[in-house]
């Protein structure tokens, strides 16, 4: 979409989309959504999207591996990133950790459900276990557990470039990797566990020569924006949603 009046063109397009969806079977169902993904820095779309009933749902954020020397520490990480937390061990997960990774991954979905991005359904736990098994199947998976006194308190999982092709077109460089999910137990938050998990991933990303790491976060989550900014991630795209579709106007 281009031209001098991007907002007006989008307004007309959304009106036409509304009319089209209104005639589709099932469009009045509760478990439906209309989603528009728009560049984060392009503010021309904000008013038309709000006017048509959309709300900002998820940010796609990017972290470039080649940070400027004055902004990075060792391995291209932002200065000040903590690699070690007293009393906490961070280790790479393996197939024997499938149940633990699935359980903590399910906690991510439950927490994210507060912000409207995902829904915890009856089959979610089983689906998460299948995803955990797939993530842990290969050699040296990009999955790490944080443990205190052998008890798991945190998790980070990421997809290598060969599995992240589905989101690669959202970045201007390739290949990319995708940070699938990260979780820290509520009582451990604010102690550097999440930053230490990120440091482990970023070290492998640098070693693999991957130029960009992508992830999603909910802008309504009060923990996400400051945390991911400190880890060097910047908004790239913003997903807007009207859920259910009946809210589109």
FILOTOR-924270 format. One record per residue (C-alpha): x, y, z; residue in three letters. Coordinates in Angstrom, 3 decimals, padded with zeros to 6 digits. Layout:
R         X         Y         Z  residuo
R         X         Y         Z      Ala
...
end
This chain:
R         X         Y         Z  residuo
R   000.000   000.000   000.000      Unk
R   001.494   003.322  -001.078      Unk
R   000.554   006.874  -002.061      Unk
R   000.050   010.180  -000.288      Unk
R  -002.994   009.018   001.737      Unk
R  -002.081   005.673   003.260      Unk
R  -004.549   006.093   006.112      Unk
R  -007.428   006.791   003.740      Unk
R  -006.557   003.845   001.515      Unk
R  -006.384   001.532   004.519      Unk
R  -009.696   002.864   005.787      Unk
R  -011.373   001.992   002.495      Unk
R  -009.726  -001.423   002.390      Unk
R  -010.869  -002.264   005.926      Unk
R  -014.418  -001.171   005.067      Unk
R  -014.397  -003.512   002.069      Unk
R  -012.964  -006.328   004.206      Unk
R  -015.698  -005.784   006.795      Unk
R  -018.372  -006.086   004.106      Unk
R  -016.737  -009.237   002.707      Unk
R  -016.411  -010.975   006.090      Unk
R  -019.996  -010.135   007.039      Unk
R  -021.191  -012.400   004.226      Unk
R  -019.089  -015.437   005.159      Unk
R  -020.568  -018.403   007.049      Unk
R  -019.404  -018.532   010.654      Unk
R  -018.023  -014.994   010.676      Unk
R  -020.285  -014.195   013.632      Unk
R  -018.693  -016.900   015.794      Unk
R  -016.936  -016.084   019.049      Unk
R  -013.785  -018.042   018.155      Unk
R  -012.905  -015.858   015.155      Unk
R  -010.489  -013.006   014.553      Unk
R  -009.451  -010.511   011.897      Unk
R  -005.724  -009.701   012.011      Unk
R  -003.656  -007.013   010.314      Unk
R   000.153  -006.940   010.624      Unk
R   001.612  -003.457   010.069      Unk
R   005.109  -001.918   010.395      Unk
R   005.575  -000.681   013.952      Unk
R   006.933   002.734   012.995      Unk
R   004.271   003.531   010.411      Unk
R   001.752   005.570   012.402      Unk
R  -000.535   006.282   009.429      Unk
R  -002.422   003.052   010.123      Unk
R  -003.176   003.654   013.792      Unk
R  -006.326   005.778   013.464      Unk
R  -007.991   003.667   010.737      Unk
R  -007.298   000.464   012.651      Unk
R  -008.708   001.830   015.904      Unk
R  -011.714   003.248   014.066      Unk
R  -012.490  -000.177   012.605      Unk
R  -012.365  -001.956   015.977      Unk
R  -008.806  -003.295   016.000      Unk
R  -006.581  -003.369   019.079      Unk
R  -002.797  -003.919   019.190      Unk
R  -002.232  -007.571   020.019      Unk
R   001.379  -008.629   019.468      Unk
R   004.742  -007.119   018.614      Unk
R   007.218  -008.873   016.347      Unk
R   010.567  -007.659   017.661      Unk
R   014.050  -008.118   016.197      Unk
R   017.526  -008.232   017.672      Unk
R   020.449  -007.899   015.302      Unk
R   023.530  -009.919   016.108      Unk
R   025.989  -007.337   014.738      Unk
R   025.630  -004.770   017.524      Unk
R   027.842  -001.683   017.508      Unk
R   030.953  -002.131   019.683      Unk
R   029.941   000.729   021.982      Unk
R   026.545  -000.889   022.611      Unk
R   027.619  -004.450   023.198      Unk
R   029.633  -006.620   025.481      Unk
R   031.246  -009.938   024.631      Unk
R   029.499  -011.957   021.931      Unk
R   027.468  -009.025   020.646      Unk
R   025.212  -008.920   023.729      Unk
R   023.965  -005.608   025.091      Unk
R   026.296  -004.205   027.736      Unk
R   025.257  -005.221   031.233      Unk
R   023.621  -008.534   030.289      Unk
R   024.102  -010.965   033.161      Unk
R   025.443  -014.400   032.311      Unk
R   025.404  -015.872   035.830      Unk
R   022.958  -015.647   038.721      Unk
R   024.111  -016.737   042.205      Unk
R   022.670  -020.113   043.127      Unk
R   021.208  -020.718   039.661      Unk
R   022.480  -023.229   037.153      Unk
R   021.636  -022.823   033.468      Unk
R   022.035  -025.894   031.292      Unk
R   021.065  -027.014   027.831      Unk
R   017.954  -029.200   027.885      Unk
R   017.744  -032.606   026.237      Unk
R   015.123  -035.232   025.368      Unk
R   014.931  -036.344   029.020      Unk
R   013.593  -032.873   029.876      Unk
R   010.594  -033.077   027.542      Unk
R   008.002  -033.136   030.340      Unk
R   009.619  -030.196   032.152      Unk
R   009.902  -028.114   028.978      Unk
R   006.284  -028.920   028.086      Unk
R   005.062  -027.954   031.565      Unk
R   006.906  -024.625   031.631      Unk
R   005.904  -023.926   028.037      Unk
R   002.289  -024.473   029.032      Unk
R   002.767  -021.907   031.804      Unk
R   003.798  -019.395   029.123      Unk
R   000.508  -019.986   027.304      Unk
R  -001.509  -019.651   030.503      Unk
R   000.197  -016.347   031.329      Unk
R  -000.057  -014.993   027.785      Unk
R  -003.765  -015.774   027.868      Unk
R  -004.246  -012.760   030.136      Unk
R  -003.327  -010.512   027.213      Unk
R  -005.523  -012.085   024.543      Unk
R  -002.839  -013.462   022.262      Unk
R  -003.396  -017.174   022.852      Unk
R  -006.093  -019.460   024.244      Unk
R  -005.464  -022.384   026.585      Unk
R  -007.603  -025.140   025.070      Unk
R  -008.245  -028.754   026.165      Unk
R  -005.617  -030.029   023.734      Unk
R  -002.965  -027.413   024.528      Unk
R  -000.967  -029.525   026.989      Unk
R  -000.654  -032.415   024.522      Unk
R   000.272  -030.046   021.689      Unk
R   002.913  -028.409   023.866      Unk
R   004.441  -031.777   024.685      Unk
R   004.708  -032.587   020.969      Unk
R   006.341  -029.215   020.341      Unk
R   008.754  -029.743   023.233      Unk
R   009.735  -033.170   021.909      Unk
R   010.402  -031.685   018.457      Unk
R   012.499  -028.847   019.877      Unk
R   014.610  -031.292   021.898      Unk
R   015.030  -033.958   019.212      Unk
R   018.130  -032.619   017.465      Unk
R   021.727  -032.308   018.647      Unk
R   022.463  -029.336   020.935      Unk
R   018.919  -027.950   020.891      Unk
R   018.467  -024.237   021.470      Unk
R   016.563  -024.913   024.677      Unk
R   017.891  -024.036   028.136      Unk
R   016.627  -024.654   031.661      Unk
R   017.460  -022.537   034.702      Unk
R   017.592  -024.526   037.942      Unk
R   017.890  -023.611   041.594      Unk
R   018.746  -026.569   043.829      Unk
R   017.874  -028.869   040.892      Unk
R   014.349  -027.387   040.684      Unk
R   013.518  -025.871   037.272      Unk
R   012.708  -022.160   037.630      Unk
R   013.110  -020.894   034.077      Unk
R   013.062  -021.911   030.442      Unk
R   014.047  -020.475   027.071      Unk
R   013.411  -022.213   023.744      Unk
R   014.277  -021.059   020.247      Unk
R   014.064  -022.340   016.682      Unk
R   017.198  -022.546   014.587      Unk
R   017.109  -020.953   011.105      Unk
R   016.148  -024.218   009.416      Unk
R   012.933  -024.275   011.497      Unk
R   012.270  -020.515   011.476      Unk
R   011.690  -020.047   007.748      Unk
R   008.005  -019.347   008.403      Unk
R   008.845  -015.966   009.985      Unk
R   012.013  -015.113   008.039      Unk
R   010.194  -012.873   005.488      Unk
R   009.355  -010.463   008.331      Unk
R   013.023  -009.432   008.611      Unk
R   015.234  -007.618   006.125      Unk
R   018.147  -010.004   006.719      Unk
R   018.379  -013.770   006.528      Unk
R   018.629  -016.327   007.925      Unk
R   016.791  -015.699   011.176      Unk
R   016.149  -017.662   014.323      Unk
R   012.993  -017.398   016.402      Unk
R   012.756  -017.210   020.185      Unk
R   009.719  -019.405   020.735      Unk
R   009.045  -018.817   024.423      Unk
R   010.687  -017.898   027.702      Unk
R   009.369  -018.389   031.219      Unk
R   010.606  -017.574   034.701      Unk
R   008.779  -018.662   037.836      Unk
R   007.029  -015.636   039.399      Unk
R   009.124  -015.736   042.582      Unk
R   012.349  -015.628   040.544      Unk
R   011.481  -012.674   038.332      Unk
R   013.668  -009.581   038.553      Unk
R   016.750  -011.548   039.659      Unk
R   018.473  -011.836   036.288      Unk
R   017.374  -015.366   035.408      Unk
R   015.670  -014.319   032.173      Unk
R   018.637  -012.185   031.110      Unk
R   021.013  -015.084   031.788      Unk
R   018.868  -017.426   029.667      Unk
R   018.901  -014.878   026.843      Unk
R   022.683  -014.566   027.100      Unk
R   023.017  -018.320   026.524      Unk
R   020.859  -018.159   023.407      Unk
R   022.599  -015.067   022.057      Unk
R   026.000  -016.721   022.442      Unk
R   024.861  -019.622   020.233      Unk
R   023.283  -017.199   017.751      Unk
R   026.599  -015.341   017.436      Unk
R   028.529  -018.609   017.046      Unk
R   026.137  -019.752   014.309      Unk
R   026.482  -016.466   012.420      Unk
R   022.729  -015.802   012.412      Unk
R   022.173  -012.066   011.815      Unk
R   018.685  -011.647   013.327      Unk
R   016.667  -013.131   016.184      Unk
R   012.897  -012.583   016.112      Unk
R   010.239  -013.023   018.766      Unk
R   006.656  -012.076   019.629      Unk
R   005.515  -010.304   022.772      Unk
R   002.251  -008.773   023.965      Unk
R   002.418  -004.978   024.258      Unk
R  -000.169  -005.180   027.062      Unk
R   002.165  -007.386   029.138      Unk
R   003.800  -005.026   031.670      Unk
R   006.868  -007.264   031.916      Unk
R   007.592  -007.732   028.220      Unk
R   008.333  -004.256   026.875      Unk
R   011.076  -003.264   029.364      Unk
R   012.590  -006.751   029.514      Unk
R   012.941  -007.359   025.794      Unk
R   014.177  -003.821   025.232      Unk
R   016.979  -004.437   027.739      Unk
R   017.933  -007.596   025.840      Unk
R   018.366  -005.588   022.623      Unk
R   015.052  -006.333   020.869      Unk
R   013.289  -003.549   018.968      Unk
R   009.703  -003.527   017.580      Unk
R   009.548  -004.359   013.890      Unk
R   005.888  -005.186   013.203      Unk
R   002.674  -004.817   015.182      Unk
R  -000.210  -007.261   014.840      Unk
R  -003.663  -005.711   015.262      Unk
R  -006.690  -007.888   015.969      Unk
R  -010.454  -007.637   016.032      Unk
R  -011.666  -010.633   018.088      Unk
R  -014.285  -011.862   017.440      Unk
R  -014.752  -010.761   013.847      Unk
R  -018.114  -009.258   014.836      Unk
R  -016.154  -006.420   016.496      Unk
R  -014.796  -005.352   013.101      Unk
R  -016.682  -002.318   011.911      Unk
end
